[in-house]
Amino acid sequence: MFGKNKVYFAGTYPACFESKKKYDEWKDACRVSNSSPIAWVCSDCTPDFQHKMIGEGRCENSHISFRMFGKGPDRGIEGYLESKK
């Protein structure tokens, strides 16, 4: 069992990606878009995709929660780890 406030990936890439190539493409897209260095795979997930990956046994961090951010056309959803209290 992994801690609620940690993210864990068992292999060389997260199991939710179809292949290492797809994971590398995601990382390249982050670099090209100048995403923050703290951007990480689970923050880019969605509740629907997480549910699908849980069903397929491919979500390694099912403890990730989701929240809305922004307003209007800039509104989005992100995965996050709840802070320890």
C-alpha positions in Angstrom: 0.0 0.0 0.0 1.3 3.4 -0.9 0.9 6.6 1.1 -1.9 8.9 0.3 0.4 11.8 -0.1 2.8 10.1 -2.6 2.7 9.2 -6.2 4.2 5.9 -7.3 4.9 4.3 -10.7 6.2 0.7 -10.6 7.8 0.7 -14.1 9.9 3.0 -16.2 6.7 4.8 -17.2 3.2 5.1 -15.7 1.0 2.1 -16.5 -1.8 4.4 -17.7 0.2 5.1 -20.8 0.0 2.6 -23.7 3.8 2.5 -24.1 7.0 4.2 -23.1 6.9 6.0 -26.5 3.5 7.5 -25.6 4.9 8.6 -22.2 8.0 10.1 -23.8 5.7 12.0 -26.3 3.7 13.4 -23.3 6.9 14.6 -21.6 8.1 16.2 -24.9 4.7 18.0 -25.2 5.2 19.3 -21.6 8.6 20.7 -22.5 7.4 22.3 -25.8 4.4 23.9 -24.0 6.8 25.3 -21.3 4.7 23.5 -18.6 5.9 24.0 -15.1 8.5 21.6 -13.8 6.0 20.5 -11.2 3.6 19.4 -13.8 3.2 15.7 -13.5 1.2 12.9 -15.1 -1.6 12.7 -12.5 -2.2 16.4 -12.6 -2.9 16.0 -16.3 -5.4 13.2 -15.7 -9.2 13.4 -15.6 -11.8 11.6 -13.4 -13.1 9.7 -16.4 -9.7 8.5 -17.5 -8.8 7.6 -14.0 -12.0 5.5 -13.7 -11.2 3.7 -16.9 -7.6 3.0 -15.8 -8.8 1.7 -12.4 -11.2 -0.6 -14.3 -8.3 -1.9 -16.4 -6.0 -2.2 -13.4 -3.6 0.4 -14.8 -4.1 3.3 -12.4 -1.2 3.2 -9.9 -2.4 6.2 -8.0 -6.1 5.9 -7.5 -5.9 8.1 -4.4 -5.5 11.2 -6.6 -8.4 13.7 -6.2 -9.6 16.2 -8.8 -10.6 19.9 -8.6 -11.8 22.6 -11.0 -9.7 25.7 -11.6 -10.1 28.9 -13.6 -13.1 30.6 -14.9 -14.9 30.8 -18.2 -13.1 29.5 -21.2 -10.0 29.0 -19.1 -11.8 26.6 -16.7 -10.3 23.2 -16.4 -9.8 20.2 -14.1 -6.6 18.9 -12.5 -5.6 16.0 -10.4 -3.9 16.7 -7.1 -2.6 15.2 -3.9 -4.4 16.4 -0.8 -1.9 17.9 1.7 -1.3 16.2 5.0 -3.2 17.7 7.9 
